[in-house]
Amino acid sequence: MHVNHVRHAAFLAVIAVAFAGCANGPTTAVPPGGNGSTGPSSTVHYVQIERLSRPAVKELFEKFVDHQVSNAAEPYNDPTLQGEIQSFTDALRPPKNGADYGKVLASVLYPDEYTVDLSQTGPAAYLGNETGGATSSVKSTFGGRAVTDDVVDISLGAVFGNTLPTLGLVADDGQENTCLTKQNVAQNATQKPTGTFPYLAVPH
C-alpha cells in the first residue's frame, strides 16, 4: 500500500510539472551555452536537461564532471565528448604503427546522435550508417536503432574488439580485449518485441 501511495504521489508531481510548463508557455531566457531551439523571436521552445543518445557512450568515455557540460551542448558541438572518447581509448589502445584507434573510434561515435538515411526504407540498424552496414546481420546502412539491436554488445565490440579493423577503418593494432567485447546477457523470451505498436514486450 505504501509503495502505491509513493507511485501515485510521484505521478501527480510529474503531471503538475507538465501542466505548469504548459501554463507558462515557452521561456524567453536562453540557457547557458545557447541550449534550446530558437525561432525568429529568439524564444526558446525547449530546455535540454539531459542528452543521452547512444547507450554507453557518455557513461563509458566521459568524465562524470563533464556530463553537465555535454548535457547542455548540441550533439555535434560538444566541447568534451569527442576528445574524451579518443583519450580514453588511446589509454587502452595506444597509437601503434601510425594507427590511432581512439581517433578513428571518436569519428565513428561522434556526434552523439542517431544517423538515419531517410532515402532508404530500412530496416533500422544501430551504427549501420556509420559502419556501412557491418553491425547489422542484414547489412543495413539505414542507421537508427532497431528494437532488437544489442547496442551494448555492438558498442563494446567497437571499443575493445576488432570491429573497426574488420571494416578497414583502421589498421589492426593487435590490442583487442575479447573478454570485454560482450556483456553476456541473453535476451529473455518474455522481452522479445511484438509485431504491433509500440513493438515492446508487455511490462512484467
N, C-alpha and C positions, 0 to 999 in steps of 0.2 A: 504494500500500500504506500509506504514511504517513497519507494522508487518511482511509482506512478505519479505521485504528487510533485516530485522533483522534475520529472519529464514534462509534466503539464505546465509547471511554472516556467521552465526553460522555453517551451513552445510559445507561451504567451509573451515572454520577453522578446523573442525573435519577431513575433508579429507586431509588437509595439514599436520596435526599431524600424521595421519595414514601413509601417504607416507614418511614423514620424518623418522618415525620409521622403515619402510621397507628399506629405503635407507641406514641407518646407520648400520643395522643388529643388532645381539644380543650384548648387552653391556657386558663388561668383569668385570665390577665393581659389587661386591656383596653388595646389600643393607644392612643397619644395621639390625642385628638380623638374618642374614642368609636368608633373604627373597628371593624367586626365586628358580626355578628348575635348577639344575646344571648338566651338562654332564661330561664326562671323562676329558675334558679340563677346567673344572670349569667355563664354560661360562654360564652366566645367560640367560635363554631363555624367561623369562617374569619378570615383576616387578609388584608386587601386591600393588595396591594403595587403595583398599577397600575390606574388607572381610565382606560379609553380606549374610549368608546362610539362617538360619531360621528366618522368619519375626518376628519382635517384640522382639527377644531375646536380642540383643545388646541394642536396644532402651529402653527396659524396665529395664533391670538389671544393665547395665554397666554405671559407671560414665562417663560423657562426656569427661573428661580429659584423660580417659583411652582408648578412641576409637582409637587413633592413634597407641597405643601400640598393640591392638589386630588386627588392620588393617595390621600391619607388621609381625604378628605372624601366624604360622601354626594353623589350627583349632584344632589340637589335642595337641598343645604345647603352649597354651595361658597362660601367667602368671597372667592374671587379671580376665577373664570372669567367670571361674568356681567358684572362690571364691566369686565373687560379686553376682552370682546367689544365692548362699547359704546365704550370709549375708543379701541381700535384702529380701529374703523370710523368713529368721529367724526373721527379724524385724517385719514382718507382721504376721507370724505364728510361735511364739517362740516354741522351742522344748518342747514337753509335753509328760509326761508318758513314757519317754525313746524314743520317736519317734522324729526324726529330719527331718521335712518335707523339709526344704531347702536343706539338704544334699542329700536326695533322688531325689528331682527335679533336682539338679545340675547333678546328674549321668545320668538322662534321657536326658537333654538338652545339655550336653557337651560330646564329642566335637561338635562344631558348624558346622555341616555338615549334608547333607542328607545321611542317611544309606539306602542302597538298597541291597536286597538279589537277586542276579542275577541268583540263581539256580531256581527261580520262574519265572513265566510269567506275574505276576501282578494279579489284577490291582494295580496301584500306590496308596499309602495311606500315608498321612503326619503323621509322628510318628508311623506308623503302625508297623514297625520293632521293635522299642524300647518298645512298649506297648503291644506286642502280638496281634495286630490287633484290639485293643479296640477302637481306634479312628476312625475306618472305619465302615461304615454301612454294608459292605460286609465282615468284619473281616479279611481284607487282611493284611498279615505281610510282603508284598513285600517292603514297605517303599517308599522313594522318596516323590513325591508330585503330586497329580492329579490336573488337571486344575480346577476342581470343588471343591477342598478341601477348606473349610473355615479355613485357617490356624490360623487366629487371634482368632476365637472362640475356636479352639482346644487348642491353647496356653493359653488363658485366663482360660479355664476350668482346665488346669493342674496347673496353678499358684494359682488361687483363689477358685477353686471348689473342688469337691471330686473325680476327675479323678484318681489320684494315689491311694487313699484308695480303690476305687472300683476295681482297678486292683490287689489289695493285695500287692502293692509295699511298702506301709507304713500304719501304724495304723491310723484310723480316729481320727484326733485331734479335731474335732468339731469346727474348726476355719474357716470354709468356708465363703465366702462373695458372695452370689448368685447375688448381684447387679452388680458384676464386671466380671461375667463368660461369658458374651456375649457382642458383640459390637452392636447388634440390628440394623444391616444394612442389609437389604434384597437385594438379587441379582435381578437386573432389568432384564426383559425378553430379552432386547437387548444385555445383557452382557453374555448370555449363549453361551458356546463353540459350535463349529461346529464339524461335523464328519470327516473333512478333514484337512490336514496340512495347517496352523500351529495351527488349532483347536481353535483359539481365535475368539471372535466376531469381526466383521468388525469395525474399528475405526469410531467414530462418535463424 
